[in-house]
Amino acid sequence: MFKTLFPIKAFLSLLAFTFVSIATVNTVSILVLDQSASAQDREVRTRPKQRATPQMSPEIFDLYNKVGLEIEAENFQAANSILDKWQSRKGLTSYESAMSYQMRGFIAYQQENLKKAIVEYRKILQFPDIPYATTDSIRFNLAQFLSMENRFKESLSVLAEWFLYQPSPSAQQFFFKSQVHYQYGIELDKVARSKREADQQFRLGIVEVERTINMGNADPLITIRENWFQIQSALYYQLEDYSKVRDILEIVIVQWPRPQYWVQLSAMYSELRLLEKQLAVLDVAYRLGFLEKETNIVTIAQLYSINELPYLAAKVMENGMKPVMVDGQQVTLVDPEDEKNLTLLGQSYLVGRDYAKSTAPLAKAAELSEDGELYLQLGSVYNTLEDWKNAASSLQSAIDKSIVNNRRIDQANRANRNDPDYKPEKKEALDQAYLYLGVAYVNFREFGKAEKAFKDARRVAESGDKKIARQVRGWLSHITMEKQRLKRLAASGITPSG
């Protein structure tokens, strides 16, 4: 990471220019508020002319060359030894001392010792007669080092001083400042300081990144970079300005149609409650093969279901649970053993009236569930399919699980009854499960079990539930009449079918 920022040969080339070819630096007089694109709406100051060109003695220049060769060969210990000799010499000019600190700081940077690099670079800025070109370079590098050390407030302070004397910074330099504002805002947010302080950093970051983008739009020689828009959208997101994030992503997705932007855009439509647009974006992304994360695939399935497209929801979930090859291994994008995934698949088929296909995933989900709700739903499906024995089995499982779960709820409610913040759990209702169980038993003529199930339904029903009581009376009357009918048939020598 470090060596890509300051390549050694480039650094040595810069030093050679600074030491050998340095000229007197004259700052052009400009207005206090520069009206150029790069300096618009910011203060830019002039500096006094520097009278003399700093010089190096032949002996120090020889040491400089030797240090440079050792740095290029990455012999940092040898380079530091030469610098020790350099810095021990008496009568060094401030320029010669400053340059020794600069090389010492660069060595520390190459050795990934940013703390030492920062100390050495700060020493250089203590000398008042160093050429502006050198101090400007050092100051900007120092801001970068501080940012890499997560010392964002210090980095911004150094940057503020650097920008104060720059009439024409580059787009990338403005962009770097926007990044530091963003990072500092995130840090303020994490340490639970004032949200207003964090938001202020995000707003300052927006000013800088939008200045960057405007410069790119105005100058055909400047390459518009993708990460400019990434920071811009991240800054607006931190301010919860989802409309602006959406607008940015709608631009970015055309220029850089990467999978993550489709997903992010759909998320912004969700935040803005534009569910139809969210579905449209995810639908395109899914068809393009961009959705490879389980959360995204489940989201589009849920959206299909919400938008009354249950068949598509089921197909998305079903395909996601099929093994695919990824990096030479078979994996599933959607976990086929997850209760929620199985429930979504089963219920999508159920809503789409494909009852037969709904039973397998619902049965698996019901087995994984802690309560009896899914077994109740499964039993109802089997009743619809007139698969009475599977219906009875599922409904009995629903009752068994519900009884166990209700005991757990009772215990939790008793244990926490004195806790003012505790919200008591509601127990599962069992009357419907017993009622459906009775219906299943009636249909394969287990009348004794059916009568018990109906009476249990009446027993567990809420007091005064006239609807359940009326249904139970009707079914018990039906059982009595059915028994009498079967007796008459038996007396006549007729065996009923079914």
BELBEL-V210177 format. One record per residue. N is the residue number from 1. RES is the residue in one small letter. SS is DSSP state (H for helix, E for strand, C for the rest). Layout:
# BELBEL-V210177
n = (N	N)
res = (RES	RES)
ss = (SS	SS)
This chain:
# BELBEL-V210177
n = (1	2	3	4	5	6	7	8	9	10	11	12	13	14	15	16	17	18	19	20	21	22	23	24	25	26	27	28	29	30	31	32	33	34	35	36	37	38	39	40	41	42	43	44	45	46	47	48	49	50	51	52	53	54	55	56	57	58	59	60	61	62	63	64	65	66	67	68	69	70	71	72	73	74	75	76	77	78	79	80	81	82	83	84	85	86	87	88	89	90	91	92	93	94	95	96	97	98	99	100	101	102	103	104	105	106	107	108	109	110	111	112	113	114	115	116	117	118	119	120	121	122	123	124	125	126	127	128	129	130	131	132	133	134	135	136	137	138	139	140	141	142	143	144	145	146	147	148	149	150	151	152	153	154	155	156	157	158	159	160	161	162	163	164	165	166	167	168	169	170	171	172	173	174	175	176	177	178	179	180	181	182	183	184	185	186	187	188	189	190	191	192	193	194	195	196	197	198	199	200	201	202	203	204	205	206	207	208	209	210	211	212	213	214	215	216	217	218	219	220	221	222	223	224	225	226	227	228	229	230	231	232	233	234	235	236	237	238	239	240	241	242	243	244	245	246	247	248	249	250	251	252	253	254	255	256	257	258	259	260	261	262	263	264	265	266	267	268	269	270	271	272	273	274	275	276	277	278	279	280	281	282	283	284	285	286	287	288	289	290	291	292	293	294	295	296	297	298	299	300	301	302	303	304	305	306	307	308	309	310	311	312	313	314	315	316	317	318	319	320	321	322	323	324	325	326	327	328	329	330	331	332	333	334	335	336	337	338	339	340	341	342	343	344	345	346	347	348	349	350	351	352	353	354	355	356	357	358	359	360	361	362	363	364	365	366	367	368	369	370	371	372	373	374	375	376	377	378	379	380	381	382	383	384	385	386	387	388	389	390	391	392	393	394	395	396	397	398	399	400	401	402	403	404	405	406	407	408	409	410	411	412	413	414	415	416	417	418	419	420	421	422	423	424	425	426	427	428	429	430	431	432	433	434	435	436	437	438	439	440	441	442	443	444	445	446	447	448	449	450	451	452	453	454	455	456	457	458	459	460	461	462	463	464	465	466	467	468	469	470	471	472	473	474	475	476	477	478	479	480	481	482	483	484	485	486	487	488	489	490	491	492	493	494	495	496	497	498)
res = (m	f	k	t	l	f	p	i	k	a	f	l	s	l	l	a	f	t	f	v	s	i	a	t	v	n	t	v	s	i	l	v	l	d	q	s	a	s	a	q	d	r	e	v	r	t	r	p	k	q	r	a	t	p	q	m	s	p	e	i	f	d	l	y	n	k	v	g	l	e	i	e	a	e	n	f	q	a	a	n	s	i	l	d	k	w	q	s	r	k	g	l	t	s	y	e	s	a	m	s	y	q	m	r	g	f	i	a	y	q	q	e	n	l	k	k	a	i	v	e	y	r	k	i	l	q	f	p	d	i	p	y	a	t	t	d	s	i	r	f	n	l	a	q	f	l	s	m	e	n	r	f	k	e	s	l	s	v	l	a	e	w	f	l	y	q	p	s	p	s	a	q	q	f	f	f	k	s	q	v	h	y	q	y	g	i	e	l	d	k	v	a	r	s	k	r	e	a	d	q	q	f	r	l	g	i	v	e	v	e	r	t	i	n	m	g	n	a	d	p	l	i	t	i	r	e	n	w	f	q	i	q	s	a	l	y	y	q	l	e	d	y	s	k	v	r	d	i	l	e	i	v	i	v	q	w	p	r	p	q	y	w	v	q	l	s	a	m	y	s	e	l	r	l	l	e	k	q	l	a	v	l	d	v	a	y	r	l	g	f	l	e	k	e	t	n	i	v	t	i	a	q	l	y	s	i	n	e	l	p	y	l	a	a	k	v	m	e	n	g	m	k	p	v	m	v	d	g	q	q	v	t	l	v	d	p	e	d	e	k	n	l	t	l	l	g	q	s	y	l	v	g	r	d	y	a	k	s	t	a	p	l	a	k	a	a	e	l	s	e	d	g	e	l	y	l	q	l	g	s	v	y	n	t	l	e	d	w	k	n	a	a	s	s	l	q	s	a	i	d	k	s	i	v	n	n	r	r	i	d	q	a	n	r	a	n	r	n	d	p	d	y	k	p	e	k	k	e	a	l	d	q	a	y	l	y	l	g	v	a	y	v	n	f	r	e	f	g	k	a	e	k	a	f	k	d	a	r	r	v	a	e	s	g	d	k	k	i	a	r	q	v	r	g	w	l	s	h	i	t	m	e	k	q	r	l	k	r	l	a	a	s	g	i	t	p	s	g)
ss = (C	H	H	H	H	C	C	H	H	H	H	H	H	H	H	H	H	H	H	H	C	C	C	C	C	C	C	C	C	C	C	C	E	C	C	C	C	C	C	C	C	C	E	C	C	C	C	C	C	C	C	C	C	C	C	C	C	H	H	H	H	H	H	H	H	H	H	H	H	H	H	H	C	C	C	H	H	H	H	H	H	H	H	H	H	H	H	H	C	C	C	C	C	H	H	H	H	H	H	H	H	H	H	H	H	H	H	H	H	H	C	C	C	H	H	H	H	H	H	H	H	H	H	H	C	C	C	C	C	C	C	H	H	H	H	H	H	H	H	H	H	H	H	H	H	H	H	H	C	C	C	H	H	H	H	H	H	H	H	H	H	H	H	C	C	C	C	C	C	C	H	H	H	H	H	H	H	H	H	H	H	H	H	H	H	H	H	H	H	H	C	C	C	C	H	H	H	H	H	H	H	H	H	H	H	H	H	H	H	H	H	H	H	H	H	H	H	H	C	C	C	C	C	C	C	H	H	H	H	H	H	H	H	H	H	H	H	H	C	C	C	H	H	H	H	H	H	H	H	H	H	H	H	H	H	C	C	C	H	H	H	H	H	H	H	H	H	H	H	H	H	C	C	C	H	H	H	H	H	H	H	H	H	H	H	H	H	C	C	C	C	C	C	H	H	H	H	H	H	H	H	H	H	H	H	H	C	C	C	H	H	H	H	H	H	H	H	H	H	H	C	C	C	E	E	E	C	C	E	E	E	C	C	C	C	C	C	C	H	H	H	H	H	H	H	H	H	H	H	H	H	C	C	C	H	H	H	H	H	H	H	H	H	H	H	H	H	H	C	C	C	C	H	H	H	H	H	H	H	H	H	H	H	H	C	C	C	H	H	H	H	H	H	H	H	H	H	H	H	H	H	H	H	H	H	H	H	H	H	H	H	H	H	H	H	C	C	C	C	C	C	C	C	C	C	C	C	C	C	C	H	H	H	H	H	H	H	H	H	H	H	H	H	C	C	C	H	H	H	H	H	H	H	H	H	H	H	H	H	H	C	C	C	C	C	H	H	H	H	H	H	H	H	H	H	H	H	H	H	H	H	H	H	H	H	H	H	H	H	H	H	C	C	C	C	C	C	C)
